[in-house]
Amino acid sequence: MLCVAAKEIEAGLVGFLLKTRVAAPGRGKSGNYRTIVGHRQADRLIFVHGFAKNKIDSIKKNEKAALRKLCDVYMGADDKKLAEMIKKNTIRKIECNEPDTGERT
């Protein structure tokens, strides 16, 4: 699910802190999950927060500011620092090696 969202962002959105919809398996996106993503086109995409739409309507202004600060840390980290964070399970690397079926839900 996250790989599909990452491909959609990489294909067309340019930005830094984005909110995107993520579909649950076998369901559409509209009522499922939302993710907050730090993104730099063709360089780095980091999911920093996720929530079920039926649990939280939207993030608050202070939460958005905190997530932006967190993104600053991740986006400013070099490859060595990111590797350390992955090793310590501070962050998780997601490999998207599945073929792109072009399928959209």
Rosetta constraint file for C-alpha pairs under 8 A:
AtomPair CA 1 CA 5 HARMONIC 6.46 0.50
AtomPair CA 1 CA 22 HARMONIC 6.44 0.50
AtomPair CA 1 CA 23 HARMONIC 6.60 0.50
AtomPair CA 1 CA 24 HARMONIC 7.04 0.50
AtomPair CA 1 CA 25 HARMONIC 7.35 0.50
AtomPair CA 2 CA 6 HARMONIC 6.04 0.50
AtomPair CA 2 CA 22 HARMONIC 7.01 0.50
AtomPair CA 3 CA 7 HARMONIC 6.14 0.50
AtomPair CA 3 CA 94 HARMONIC 7.78 0.50
AtomPair CA 3 CA 95 HARMONIC 7.92 0.50
AtomPair CA 3 CA 96 HARMONIC 5.59 0.50
AtomPair CA 4 CA 8 HARMONIC 6.29 0.50
AtomPair CA 5 CA 9 HARMONIC 6.26 0.50
AtomPair CA 5 CA 20 HARMONIC 7.41 0.50
AtomPair CA 5 CA 21 HARMONIC 7.47 0.50
AtomPair CA 5 CA 22 HARMONIC 6.19 0.50
AtomPair CA 6 CA 10 HARMONIC 6.05 0.50
AtomPair CA 6 CA 45 HARMONIC 7.13 0.50
AtomPair CA 7 CA 11 HARMONIC 5.95 0.50
AtomPair CA 8 CA 12 HARMONIC 6.61 0.50
AtomPair CA 8 CA 13 HARMONIC 7.74 0.50
AtomPair CA 9 CA 13 HARMONIC 5.02 0.50
AtomPair CA 9 CA 14 HARMONIC 7.60 0.50
AtomPair CA 10 CA 14 HARMONIC 7.70 0.50
AtomPair CA 10 CA 41 HARMONIC 6.33 0.50
AtomPair CA 10 CA 42 HARMONIC 6.90 0.50
AtomPair CA 13 CA 41 HARMONIC 7.92 0.50
AtomPair CA 14 CA 39 HARMONIC 7.50 0.50
AtomPair CA 14 CA 40 HARMONIC 7.04 0.50
AtomPair CA 14 CA 41 HARMONIC 5.96 0.50
AtomPair CA 15 CA 39 HARMONIC 6.08 0.50
AtomPair CA 15 CA 40 HARMONIC 6.44 0.50
AtomPair CA 15 CA 41 HARMONIC 7.47 0.50
AtomPair CA 16 CA 37 HARMONIC 7.68 0.50
AtomPair CA 16 CA 38 HARMONIC 5.26 0.50
AtomPair CA 16 CA 39 HARMONIC 4.76 0.50
AtomPair CA 16 CA 40 HARMONIC 6.03 0.50
AtomPair CA 17 CA 36 HARMONIC 6.80 0.50
AtomPair CA 17 CA 37 HARMONIC 5.57 0.50
AtomPair CA 17 CA 38 HARMONIC 4.71 0.50
AtomPair CA 17 CA 39 HARMONIC 6.39 0.50
AtomPair CA 17 CA 68 HARMONIC 6.70 0.50
AtomPair CA 17 CA 71 HARMONIC 7.55 0.50
AtomPair CA 18 CA 36 HARMONIC 5.62 0.50
AtomPair CA 18 CA 37 HARMONIC 5.11 0.50
AtomPair CA 18 CA 38 HARMONIC 6.50 0.50
AtomPair CA 18 CA 39 HARMONIC 7.42 0.50
AtomPair CA 19 CA 34 HARMONIC 6.65 0.50
AtomPair CA 19 CA 35 HARMONIC 5.62 0.50
AtomPair CA 19 CA 36 HARMONIC 4.60 0.50
AtomPair CA 19 CA 37 HARMONIC 6.26 0.50
AtomPair CA 20 CA 34 HARMONIC 5.64 0.50
AtomPair CA 20 CA 35 HARMONIC 5.44 0.50
AtomPair CA 20 CA 36 HARMONIC 6.59 0.50
AtomPair CA 20 CA 37 HARMONIC 7.52 0.50
AtomPair CA 21 CA 29 HARMONIC 5.78 0.50
AtomPair CA 21 CA 30 HARMONIC 7.15 0.50
AtomPair CA 21 CA 32 HARMONIC 7.40 0.50
AtomPair CA 21 CA 33 HARMONIC 5.77 0.50
AtomPair CA 21 CA 34 HARMONIC 4.60 0.50
AtomPair CA 21 CA 35 HARMONIC 6.38 0.50
AtomPair CA 22 CA 29 HARMONIC 5.57 0.50
AtomPair CA 22 CA 32 HARMONIC 6.68 0.50
AtomPair CA 22 CA 33 HARMONIC 5.11 0.50
AtomPair CA 22 CA 34 HARMONIC 5.85 0.50
AtomPair CA 22 CA 35 HARMONIC 7.01 0.50
AtomPair CA 23 CA 27 HARMONIC 6.00 0.50
AtomPair CA 23 CA 28 HARMONIC 5.28 0.50
AtomPair CA 23 CA 29 HARMONIC 4.11 0.50
AtomPair CA 23 CA 30 HARMONIC 7.63 0.50
AtomPair CA 23 CA 32 HARMONIC 5.78 0.50
AtomPair CA 23 CA 33 HARMONIC 6.40 0.50
AtomPair CA 23 CA 105 HARMONIC 7.45 0.50
AtomPair CA 24 CA 28 HARMONIC 6.96 0.50
AtomPair CA 24 CA 29 HARMONIC 7.15 0.50
AtomPair CA 24 CA 32 HARMONIC 6.25 0.50
AtomPair CA 24 CA 33 HARMONIC 7.30 0.50
AtomPair CA 27 CA 32 HARMONIC 7.96 0.50
AtomPair CA 27 CA 105 HARMONIC 7.35 0.50
AtomPair CA 28 CA 32 HARMONIC 7.29 0.50
AtomPair CA 28 CA 105 HARMONIC 5.39 0.50
AtomPair CA 29 CA 33 HARMONIC 7.10 0.50
AtomPair CA 29 CA 105 HARMONIC 7.00 0.50
AtomPair CA 31 CA 53 HARMONIC 5.97 0.50
AtomPair CA 31 CA 54 HARMONIC 7.05 0.50
AtomPair CA 32 CA 52 HARMONIC 5.88 0.50
AtomPair CA 32 CA 53 HARMONIC 5.59 0.50
AtomPair CA 32 CA 54 HARMONIC 7.31 0.50
AtomPair CA 33 CA 50 HARMONIC 6.96 0.50
AtomPair CA 33 CA 51 HARMONIC 5.63 0.50
AtomPair CA 33 CA 52 HARMONIC 4.40 0.50
AtomPair CA 33 CA 53 HARMONIC 5.30 0.50
AtomPair CA 34 CA 50 HARMONIC 5.65 0.50
AtomPair CA 34 CA 51 HARMONIC 5.45 0.50
AtomPair CA 34 CA 52 HARMONIC 6.30 0.50
AtomPair CA 34 CA 53 HARMONIC 6.31 0.50
AtomPair CA 35 CA 47 HARMONIC 6.63 0.50
AtomPair CA 35 CA 48 HARMONIC 7.46 0.50
AtomPair CA 35 CA 49 HARMONIC 5.53 0.50
AtomPair CA 35 CA 50 HARMONIC 4.20 0.50
AtomPair CA 35 CA 51 HARMONIC 6.46 0.50
AtomPair CA 36 CA 47 HARMONIC 5.98 0.50
AtomPair CA 36 CA 48 HARMONIC 5.73 0.50
AtomPair CA 36 CA 49 HARMONIC 5.06 0.50
AtomPair CA 36 CA 50 HARMONIC 6.29 0.50
AtomPair CA 37 CA 45 HARMONIC 6.76 0.50
AtomPair CA 37 CA 46 HARMONIC 5.53 0.50
AtomPair CA 37 CA 47 HARMONIC 4.46 0.50
AtomPair CA 37 CA 48 HARMONIC 5.71 0.50
AtomPair CA 37 CA 49 HARMONIC 7.23 0.50
AtomPair CA 38 CA 44 HARMONIC 7.82 0.50
AtomPair CA 38 CA 45 HARMONIC 5.71 0.50
AtomPair CA 38 CA 46 HARMONIC 5.06 0.50
AtomPair CA 38 CA 47 HARMONIC 6.40 0.50
AtomPair CA 38 CA 48 HARMONIC 6.91 0.50
AtomPair CA 38 CA 71 HARMONIC 5.59 0.50
AtomPair CA 38 CA 75 HARMONIC 7.32 0.50
AtomPair CA 39 CA 43 HARMONIC 7.89 0.50
AtomPair CA 39 CA 44 HARMONIC 5.74 0.50
AtomPair CA 39 CA 45 HARMONIC 4.45 0.50
AtomPair CA 39 CA 46 HARMONIC 6.41 0.50
AtomPair CA 39 CA 75 HARMONIC 7.93 0.50
AtomPair CA 40 CA 44 HARMONIC 5.28 0.50
AtomPair CA 40 CA 45 HARMONIC 6.44 0.50
AtomPair CA 40 CA 75 HARMONIC 7.97 0.50
AtomPair CA 41 CA 45 HARMONIC 7.93 0.50
AtomPair CA 44 CA 75 HARMONIC 7.31 0.50
AtomPair CA 46 CA 71 HARMONIC 7.90 0.50
AtomPair CA 46 CA 74 HARMONIC 7.65 0.50
AtomPair CA 48 CA 67 HARMONIC 7.11 0.50
AtomPair CA 48 CA 70 HARMONIC 7.67 0.50
AtomPair CA 48 CA 71 HARMONIC 7.23 0.50
AtomPair CA 49 CA 67 HARMONIC 7.83 0.50
AtomPair CA 51 CA 55 HARMONIC 7.25 0.50
AtomPair CA 51 CA 56 HARMONIC 6.81 0.50
AtomPair CA 52 CA 56 HARMONIC 6.44 0.50
AtomPair CA 53 CA 57 HARMONIC 5.77 0.50
AtomPair CA 53 CA 58 HARMONIC 7.82 0.50
AtomPair CA 59 CA 63 HARMONIC 6.11 0.50
AtomPair CA 59 CA 64 HARMONIC 6.45 0.50
AtomPair CA 60 CA 64 HARMONIC 6.20 0.50
AtomPair CA 61 CA 65 HARMONIC 6.35 0.50
AtomPair CA 62 CA 66 HARMONIC 6.30 0.50
AtomPair CA 63 CA 67 HARMONIC 6.13 0.50
AtomPair CA 64 CA 68 HARMONIC 6.10 0.50
AtomPair CA 65 CA 69 HARMONIC 6.38 0.50
AtomPair CA 66 CA 70 HARMONIC 6.29 0.50
AtomPair CA 67 CA 71 HARMONIC 6.11 0.50
AtomPair CA 68 CA 72 HARMONIC 6.23 0.50
AtomPair CA 69 CA 73 HARMONIC 6.61 0.50
AtomPair CA 70 CA 74 HARMONIC 6.53 0.50
AtomPair CA 71 CA 75 HARMONIC 5.76 0.50
AtomPair CA 72 CA 76 HARMONIC 5.83 0.50
AtomPair CA 73 CA 77 HARMONIC 6.20 0.50
AtomPair CA 74 CA 82 HARMONIC 7.60 0.50
AtomPair CA 77 CA 81 HARMONIC 5.68 0.50
AtomPair CA 77 CA 82 HARMONIC 6.20 0.50
AtomPair CA 78 CA 82 HARMONIC 6.30 0.50
AtomPair CA 79 CA 83 HARMONIC 6.10 0.50
AtomPair CA 80 CA 84 HARMONIC 6.33 0.50
AtomPair CA 81 CA 85 HARMONIC 6.28 0.50
AtomPair CA 82 CA 86 HARMONIC 6.19 0.50
AtomPair CA 83 CA 87 HARMONIC 6.15 0.50
AtomPair CA 84 CA 88 HARMONIC 6.20 0.50
AtomPair CA 85 CA 89 HARMONIC 6.07 0.50
AtomPair CA 85 CA 90 HARMONIC 4.94 0.50
AtomPair CA 85 CA 91 HARMONIC 5.70 0.50
AtomPair CA 86 CA 90 HARMONIC 5.94 0.50
AtomPair CA 86 CA 91 HARMONIC 5.09 0.50
AtomPair CA 86 CA 92 HARMONIC 5.55 0.50
AtomPair CA 86 CA 93 HARMONIC 6.65 0.50
